[in-house]
Amino acid sequence: MNIKSKVGTIFVTMMLLIALTIPASACVPKSMSELEAGIAENFTIETEGSLGELSALLDMTLDEDARTVIKDIQDKGFEVQYSDMVVQTIEPKTIDAPKTTIVTIPAISDDTKNTAKVLFISNTETTMVGNMVIEIKDGYGKADIFEFINGVEKKTIVENKNGNLYLNGELAVSKNLNATMESTSMDCDICKSMYDYIYGIGCGLTGIATCALGCAAFTGPAFPACGPICGAVFIVLCIYGTHNTVDIACSQYC
């Protein structure tokens, strides 16, 4: 499986967690089911119907930052695919925390095969809205991100160069990933690695891109396990507790 296919698969396996989507023809590893079941024990995740989609679209239309983000991706030559919009809600089962709405809208361009998304993540405490364009080559991945986190504008470029992650051209996280982990603590090792990635790079769309690019470094059984694990780490660290330690974020895997 080449790196582009791998990143696509990661997006699918994270969809239940952070609403990232790729075409339905993509292959989802069957080994995801046990990990997804583990996440379901801690979070209630629902996909909204037409009324929920209309409500989310209205919220985005009224949000100045969302309008700016959409105009930006259009100026980059992408057409926003509103008909393929996905709206999901996620709510923790075991802690008192607000329900979060996650909106994902793919964007396409006739001029490039790069993957592009518009995302809107909101609850009563945090609002993240942005777009990202992911470029994939063998041994290299790049995410160009434009976002607003609680109204603060942020532009970021995240690169994966053979397992090392760079933030705006500067080395942010250097890791010697074991691409073929076989130990009984594989899930724990993956979780701690992804925690280090996200903690070192940051939350928002930057954290989501970090999951996609970071997981692409794995092969063997570690690769299909990485997507949902990184999605869970993102939720715990970036949506429901920016001060959570690695032990808290990875408690279900370690």
TABEL-V454939 format. One record per residue. N is the residue number from 1. RES is the residue in three letters. NEAR is the number of other ideal C-beta (glycine too) atoms within 10 Angstrom. Layout:
N;RES;NEAR, N;RES;NEAR
//
This chain:
1;MET;11, 2;ASN;11, 3;ILE;17, 4;LYS;18, 5;SER;13, 6;LYS;22, 7;VAL;23, 8;GLY;22, 9;THR;24, 10;ILE;26, 11;PHE;25, 12;VAL;19, 13;THR;27, 14;MET;25, 15;MET;22, 16;LEU;20, 17;LEU;26, 18;ILE;26, 19;ALA;28, 20;LEU;26, 21;THR;18, 22;ILE;16, 23;PRO;9, 24;ALA;8, 25;SER;6, 26;ALA;13, 27;CYS;10, 28;VAL;15, 29;PRO;15, 30;LYS;8, 31;SER;12, 32;MET;17, 33;SER;11, 34;GLU;10, 35;LEU;22, 36;GLU;17, 37;ALA;10, 38;GLY;15, 39;ILE;18, 40;ALA;12, 41;GLU;9, 42;ASN;15, 43;PHE;19, 44;THR;11, 45;ILE;19, 46;GLU;12, 47;THR;13, 48;GLU;18, 49;GLY;9, 50;SER;8, 51;LEU;9, 52;GLY;16, 53;GLU;17, 54;LEU;13, 55;SER;13, 56;ALA;22, 57;LEU;17, 58;LEU;10, 59;ASP;17, 60;MET;21, 61;THR;10, 62;LEU;9, 63;ASP;18, 64;GLU;10, 65;ASP;20, 66;ALA;22, 67;ARG;13, 68;THR;15, 69;VAL;24, 70;ILE;22, 71;LYS;12, 72;ASP;16, 73;ILE;22, 74;GLN;15, 75;ASP;8, 76;LYS;17, 77;GLY;14, 78;PHE;23, 79;GLU;13, 80;VAL;20, 81;GLN;15, 82;TYR;14, 83;SER;8, 84;ASP;14, 85;MET;21, 86;VAL;17, 87;VAL;24, 88;GLN;20, 89;THR;17, 90;ILE;23, 91;GLU;15, 92;PRO;18, 93;LYS;10, 94;THR;8, 95;ILE;9, 96;ASP;5, 97;ALA;17, 98;PRO;14, 99;LYS;13, 100;THR;24, 101;THR;20, 102;ILE;25, 103;VAL;23, 104;THR;21, 105;ILE;25, 106;PRO;22, 107;ALA;23, 108;ILE;16, 109;SER;15, 110;ASP;7, 111;ASP;9, 112;THR;13, 113;LYS;9, 114;ASN;19, 115;THR;21, 116;ALA;22, 117;LYS;26, 118;VAL;26, 119;LEU;23, 120;PHE;25, 121;ILE;25, 122;SER;20, 123;ASN;18, 124;THR;9, 125;GLU;11, 126;THR;17, 127;THR;18, 128;MET;25, 129;VAL;28, 130;GLY;29, 131;ASN;25, 132;MET;26, 133;VAL;21, 134;ILE;21, 135;GLU;15, 136;ILE;23, 137;LYS;10, 138;ASP;8, 139;GLY;12, 140;TYR;14, 141;GLY;24, 142;LYS;18, 143;ALA;25, 144;ASP;18, 145;ILE;23, 146;PHE;19, 147;GLU;23, 148;PHE;20, 149;ILE;20, 150;ASN;11, 151;GLY;10, 152;VAL;9, 153;GLU;12, 154;LYS;15, 155;LYS;11, 156;THR;19, 157;ILE;14, 158;VAL;28, 159;GLU;20, 160;ASN;26, 161;LYS;13, 162;ASN;8, 163;GLY;19, 164;ASN;15, 165;LEU;24, 166;TYR;17, 167;LEU;17, 168;ASN;10, 169;GLY;8, 170;GLU;6, 171;LEU;12, 172;ALA;17, 173;VAL;19, 174;SER;11, 175;LYS;15, 176;ASN;8, 177;LEU;20, 178;ASN;17, 179;ALA;12, 180;THR;12, 181;MET;21, 182;GLU;9, 183;SER;9, 184;THR;6, 185;SER;12, 186;MET;20, 187;ASP;22, 188;CYS;17, 189;ASP;19, 190;ILE;27, 191;CYS;25, 192;LYS;19, 193;SER;27, 194;MET;28, 195;TYR;23, 196;ASP;17, 197;TYR;26, 198;ILE;25, 199;TYR;20, 200;GLY;15, 201;ILE;23, 202;GLY;19, 203;CYS;19, 204;GLY;25, 205;LEU;28, 206;THR;23, 207;GLY;25, 208;ILE;32, 209;ALA;29, 210;THR;28, 211;CYS;29, 212;ALA;27, 213;LEU;26, 214;GLY;27, 215;CYS;31, 216;ALA;27, 217;ALA;24, 218;PHE;24, 219;THR;14, 220;GLY;13, 221;PRO;16, 222;ALA;22, 223;PHE;23, 224;PRO;20, 225;ALA;25, 226;CYS;31, 227;GLY;33, 228;PRO;26, 229;ILE;32, 230;CYS;29, 231;GLY;26, 232;ALA;25, 233;VAL;29, 234;PHE;23, 235;ILE;24, 236;VAL;23, 237;LEU;22, 238;CYS;23, 239;ILE;23, 240;TYR;19, 241;GLY;15, 242;THR;11, 243;HIS;6, 244;ASN;17, 245;THR;12, 246;VAL;16, 247;ASP;10, 248;ILE;12, 249;ALA;24, 250;CYS;23, 251;SER;14, 252;GLN;16, 253;TYR;19, 254;CYS;13
//
